Amino acid sequence: MKIVGAGPPYYVFIADSRTLSDPEHPILAVDTGNEDPDRDGVPTLRVVPSEMAAIENNLSLANMDFEDFASSADEDGVFRGF
């Protein structure tokens, strides 16, 4: 059994009630790896299913950071691509 945040990968994708009820089905992405003591809360964003692989691939290769995607999310907090 793997404990969330106990090592790579340092992110998880969660299908919650909004994912199931919203017409776009935005999946909740959670950054579990940044242990910045000055940070308030856990960074999250939502991602449409068609862009989920872009996030997973780039994070797993350390090609991009979670913040790169979070800063590119739309005003509603959903990442729909670059």
C-alpha positions in Angstrom: 0.0 0.0 0.0 1.3 3.5 -0.9 0.7 6.5 1.4 -0.1 9.7 -0.5 2.9 12.0 -0.3 5.3 9.2 0.8 7.5 9.5 -2.3 7.3 9.7 -6.0 5.0 10.6 -7.6 4.4 13.8 -5.7 1.0 14.4 -7.1 -2.4 12.7 -7.2 -5.5 12.9 -9.4 -8.8 12.6 -7.7 -12.3 12.1 -9.2 -14.7 13.8 -6.7 -18.3 14.9 -6.8 -17.5 17.9 -9.0 -15.6 15.7 -11.5 -18.7 13.5 -11.8 -21.3 16.3 -12.0 -19.6 19.0 -14.0 -20.1 18.6 -17.8 -16.3 19.0 -18.4 -15.5 16.4 -15.7 -12.5 18.4 -14.3 -10.3 16.1 -12.3 -8.7 17.4 -9.1 -4.9 17.4 -9.3 -3.1 17.8 -6.0 0.6 18.6 -5.5 1.7 16.4 -2.6 5.5 17.0 -2.9 6.2 20.6 -2.1 7.0 20.9 1.6 7.5 24.6 1.7 6.9 25.7 5.3 5.9 29.2 4.1 3.1 27.9 1.9 -0.5 28.0 3.0 -2.4 24.8 2.1 -1.8 22.3 -0.5 -1.6 23.4 -4.2 -4.4 22.1 -6.3 -5.9 22.7 -9.7 -8.5 21.0 -11.9 -7.8 19.6 -15.3 -10.0 18.5 -18.1 -9.5 14.8 -18.9 -8.0 15.5 -22.3 -5.1 17.4 -20.7 -4.5 15.1 -17.7 -1.8 13.2 -19.6 0.1 16.4 -20.3 0.3 17.1 -16.6 1.3 13.6 -15.6 3.9 13.2 -18.3 5.6 16.5 -17.7 5.6 16.1 -13.9 6.9 12.5 -14.0 9.7 13.6 -16.3 10.4 16.7 -14.1 10.1 18.6 -17.4 7.7 21.1 -15.7 6.5 21.9 -12.2 3.0 21.8 -10.8 3.1 25.6 -10.6 3.6 25.8 -14.4 0.2 24.2 -14.9 -1.5 26.0 -12.0 -0.4 29.4 -13.4 -1.8 28.4 -16.8 -5.2 27.4 -15.4 -8.2 29.5 -16.4 -9.8 31.9 -14.0 -12.1 29.1 -12.7 -9.0 27.1 -11.7 -9.3 24.5 -14.6 -6.4 23.7 -16.8 -7.5 23.3 -20.4 -4.1 23.3 -22.1 -1.6 25.8 -23.1 
